[in-house]
Amino acid sequence: MRLLYNFSIQLYTVSIALYAAFNDKAKLWINGRKNWKFKLQQFDFKSKEIYWFHCASLGEFEQGRTLIEEIKLNPKNKVLLTFFSPSGYELRKNYKGADWILYLPSDTPAHAQFFIEQINPKAAFFIKYEFWFNHLNELKIRNIPVFLVSGIFRENQHFFKWYGTWASKQLVAFTYFFVQNQQSLQLLHQLGYQNANVTGDTRFDRVFQIMQERKKFETVELFANNALIIVAGSTYWEDEKLLHSAFTKLQQKHKNMKLIIAPHVVSATGINETENLFGKELCVRFSQLNDEVKHKRVLIIDNIGMLSSLYAYAAIAYIGGGLGKGIHNTLEAAVYGIPLLFGNNYHKFDEAKALLEVGAAFVISNETELIHQIEGLITNEDVRTTAGINAANYVTAQKGAVNKILAVLKQKNIVD
């Protein structure tokens, strides 16, 4: 079975290399890994307390970030941060909280052996669901402690299928599993792994940190001008068409309503399309904000990195993605104590289901439903306030995962 796994890794790498001729993201994936051995040998890993954190992409990095920064509070500790995806590496390659930031080499036995031998970490942390079996095996061979942080397991994963026996046995490399929920714990118990505990989701700690450190934007405040603001975050074209239809009808009645749109993908073409959709006479781009924009009704964010702070200006949040593959981060908005709206593809996200259950969020699937929900939240301030309080209370009740993880790490003498 290991031979088949290794063959699949080689096949995947070749496929990405071929795809790179037509796709910029695949090209970054390939180019980022060129000469990785040489790059690795330029770093001084010797005689250092190195903690290796691996993240698939940007979302997993945010999930591990608070733990990274807690470990870095001790000056002797060094952090190596690796990414699998360009969408994580390219956005966080200059992150100051890590001492070294790299792409993870493809998961072949030879690559894993060279990589682990060079870095020789005191401990390794895989965030949420990254399982690279040759790297895990090499860590196990060298008796290096390995931890899964904010892990989540579902019955439909291959570990729990008839063909997943080999993969499930590879999990023996983990010293400890810090999982998000009781279901994950029970599934691990079914496989015979008792070295696990429900510590929760570290994202709750992270969104609190973001809220406390949020940036203030004077030009956004000028645009807002005491209006009722809807912030639409991580939107796709499907979201924006729906928002445009609803906004066009609602603004006739609610003159004090304004919209801030932060697209999931920021590109010149996409921004132009969004601007044309809503009408240039109503829109202004963030890069063009000045003190003469009070009359504008729609603000389009044409950069990356602002969204988590923008929710502070919102009375209502619309979370993009739910009309397509799946909704984006709901917690970044919920922490500010505001009601949430999102599409009906949310079922893979426990926090979205929980926010619905406590009355903090509302599902929409078409223009009529979106108008109905926004209208209700605008006209009934008590409903809007209660939903916001429910959102904030839910996030507050869930935070603390990082402290629980640190307590176990200290008990195991992984950190001081």
N, C-alpha and C positions, 0 to 999 in steps of 0.2 A: 504493500500500500504506500509506503514511503517513496518507492520508485515512481509510482503513478503521481503522487503529490509533487515530487521534484520535476517530473516531466511537465506537469501543468504549469509550474512556475516558469520554466523555460519557454513554454509555448506562449504564456501570457506576455512575457518580456518581448519576445519576437513580434507578437501581434501589436503591442504598443509601438515598437520601433517602426513597423510598417505603417501604422495609423498616423504616426508623427508627420508623415509627408503631407497629410491633409488636415491635421488638427493641431492648433497651437498649444492646447493643454497637454496633449500627448508629447509634443515636441519638448515642452518644459520638463516633463517627467523623464524623458531620455537624456536631455542635455544636463539636467541637474545631477544626474548620476555619473556623468562622464568623469573619469580620473578620480573616482571617489576614494580609492585606496591611497593615492598620492596626497589628496587633501587631508585625509584622516591622519596620515603620518606626519603632517606639519604641525599637528596639535600636540601639546605636552599634557598627556594624561597621567604621567607617572607620579607616584607619591601624592595623590590627591584623593579626597573623598568624593567620588563621582557618583551622582545619582542620574541614571538614564531614564528619561521620559519619552515614550513613543506615542504619537498621536496620528490618527488617520488623516485628519484635515483640521480646518479652523475650528469647527464646533467642538471637537474632542480636545483641542488645545485649550479652549476656554473652560472646558470641564476640568482640566488638570491644572490650570494656571494658579489658582489659589493655593493648592498644595505645593506647587513649585516654589511659590514666593514665601511660603511658610518655611520650607526647608532651606531656602537661601538666606533666611534671617541669621543663620549661623555662618559667619564669614569663611570658615574652613570648608564648607560644603560647596561643591561645584556641580553644575547641572549641564548635562548633554541633552539636547532636545532634537528629536528626529521626527520627520513627517513622511507619510507615504504619498500624499497628494500635493501637487503644485498649488492648489487653492489654499492650502495651509502654509506651506513653506514660503511662497512668494509674498504673502501678506505679513508673515511674522519672522522673516529671516533677519530682521534687525531688532528683534525683541531683546530688551536689556536684562531681562530676568534670567536668561540662560547664558552660560559661558561659551557654549558651542552649539550651532544649529546646522543640521545637515538633513539631506534626504536619507531615508533608510535604504540601504542597498537591497536589491532583489533577494528573495529568501531562498538562496541556494545553500547547500551545506558548506561549500568553500567560502562563500561570502560571509555567512554567519560566523564561521570559525575565525576568519581574519578580523572581522569587525569586533567581536567580543574579546578576542585576544588583545587587540589594540586598546580598547577603552577600559576593560577590566573593572566594571562598575561595582560599587559597594552594594547597590540594589538597582533593580529595573522595575519600571512602572509602565504598564500598558493601559491605555485609557479606553474604557467602555467595551470595545469588542474587537480589538486588533489581535489576531491569533496567527502569528508567523511561526510555524512549527519548527523550522530549522534553527531560528534564533532562540526560540524557547528551549529547544533540546540542548543547544550549546551552553546556555545559561545553567541548565540543570546539571550537565556534565561537570561544570566548573563550580557547582554548589553556590551559585550566586542567587540570593533571594529575589523572587519575582512576585509582583503584586498586580492584580487587576483592579483598577480604580473605577468606581461607578459602573461596574459591570451590569449587564442586563442580558438575561437568557429568556428565550421563548421556545415553546414546544415545536415550532416549525423550523428551528435551526437544525443543521445537519447533525449536531452532537446527539440529538435525541431521535434520530431516524435509524432504521435497521442497517443502513449503509454507513452510519457515522461512528461505529465502534472504535475504529483506529483513531479518528480525530478526537473523540472524547477521552481516549487514553493519553493523548498528548497534553491534556490539561494538568497532568500530574506535575508538570514543570512549575506550576504556580505554588508559591509558598502560602499565599492567602488570597481569597477573593473578597473584595469589598463590593457588595452588590446593592442595587437600588431598591429592590422590593422583595417581598416574601416569596413570590412565585419563582424568582431567580434562585433564591436559596433552596427551595423545595426541589427544583429541577437538578441543581448540583447534588443535593442529597440523593436523588434517584440514581445518579452516576457513581455514588459512593464517596463524594467529596464532602467532608465535614469541616474542612478548614475555610469556612466562609461565615460572613456575618452581614446582616442588613445594616448598612451605615447611611444609606440614602444617596441622593444625587448631589454631587459637589457643585453642580450648576447653580443651586439655590444660594450657596455661599458666594459664588462668583457674581451673580446679578446684584446681590446686596453690596458687594465691593464696588461694582460699576456704578450703582446708584449714588453711593457715598462720594465717589471720585468723579462724578459726571461733570462734563464740560458745560459751560454756559455760553450761549451764542447771542450777542447783543443784536445782531442783524435779524436773527430769527424772532427775537422778542419784538422788534420793530414791525416785522411782517405780521406777527400774531395780533398785536394791537388790541389785546383784551377780547379777541374773538374766541368762539368755541372751536377748538382745534381737533380735527381727526388726523391722526398719524397712521399712514398706511406703510407698513414696513415689509421689506423683502418681497416686493410685488413682482408679478409676471404680467405679460401682456393681457392674459385672461382676467386677472384681477383688475387691471387698470381700465379695461373696457367696461367692466361691471361698475367700477367706482365712478367712471365718467357718466354713465347712464343715470346712476342714482344721484350723483352730485348735481347734475344738470337740473334734475327735477326738484331736488330738495332746496337748492340755493334760492329758488324763486320765493320760497316761503320763509326760509331761515337765512336772513341776510347776514347774520353774525357768525355764520359757519365758514371755516376755512379748512383747506386740505393740505397736508404735507405728505409727499410721496417719496419714499426711499426705495428705488428699484433694487431687486436682487442682483441683477447684472448691470453694471454701469458702463455704458459704451456710448460713443457719439451718436451712433445710429439709434440706439434705444432711447436716449434722452430726447432726440429730435422727434421720434415717433410719439413719445408721451406728451411732449409739448404741443405737437400738432393735434393730438387727440383732444386735449382740453381747450386748445385755442390760445395762441400766443398773447392775446390781449388780457387773458386771465392769469397767465403763468409767469413765474419768474424762477430762474435757476439760482441755486444757492451761491454759485460763483459770481452771480451778477447782483446779489442783494446790496441795497443801499438804503438810505433813509427816505427814499421816495417810493417805497413799495407798499405802503399801507393799503392801497386800493386793490392790490393783487389778491386773488382768491386761492391760487394753487402754487405751492412751493415745491419745486422738484430738486431733490438732493442729487447733485451730479458728482459725488465723490463717495469714498468708502470710509467707514469708521465712525460715523456720526449717530447712527440710528439709536443705539442704546441710550444715548443722552437726550435725543429728541423726544422720546416718550414722556419726558418730564413736562413737556408743553401740551400734552394731549389730554382731552376730556374723554376721548374714545380711541381705542387702537384697533386697526384692521391688520391682521397678520396674513401675509401673502402665502401662496403655495397650496392652499387647501382646495383650489379648483383644479389642481394638477396632481403632481406626484406626492405631495404631502406638505403640511404646513411647516413654517419655519419657527423660530424661537418665540414661544409665548411668554416665557418667564421674564425676559428683558422688559416687556411691557407691564406684566402683572405686578412686578415689584413696586411700581409707582402708584398702585392702588387705583387703577382705571379699568373699566369694562373692556372686554375683548370680543371682536368679531372675527370669524374665520370660516373657510369653506369646509365642505363635508368630508374631505379626506384627512382625517385627524386621528384615526383609530390606532395607529402605531405609537402614539405619543401619550404616555400615561398622564403627564402633567396637563395636557389638553383635556383629557377625559375628566380629570379631577376638577379642573377649573369649571367645566360644564356642570359637574355634580354639585358644586358649592354655589352655583348661580353667579359666577364671575364672568362667564363667557357665553356666547350665543352663536349658533351655527347658521350659516346662510348658504344657499345653493343657486340663487338666481336674483335678478334685479328686484323683484317684488319683495322678497324676504329681506334683502339688504336695506331697502327703503323703509320697510316696516320696523326693522330693528333700530336703525339710526333715528328714525322719527320718535320711536318710543323712548329712547335714551335721552334725546334732546328735550322732549316735552315733559318728561317725568323725571325731575331731578332726584327724587327720592330713590327711584329704581336705579338710576345711574350711580348715585352715591353708595347705595347698598352693594351693588355689584362690584364697585371699586374696593370697598372695604373687604368684601369676601376675597377678592384677588390678593390684596395685601396680606390678609390674615393667613391665607393658604401658603404663600411663599414664606412668611415668617415662621410658620409651624414646621416647615420642612428643612430649614437651614440647620447647619451644625455637622454636616457630613465630614468636613475636613478635620474638625477637632476629634471626632470619633476615630478617624483613620490615623491621625497622629498619635492618639493614645495607644493604639495597637502597635504602631511602629516603634514607639518608645519602649513598650513592654518587650518587644522582640530585639531591642538594642540596635534598631536600624537607624534611628535618629536619636540625638541627645535630648 
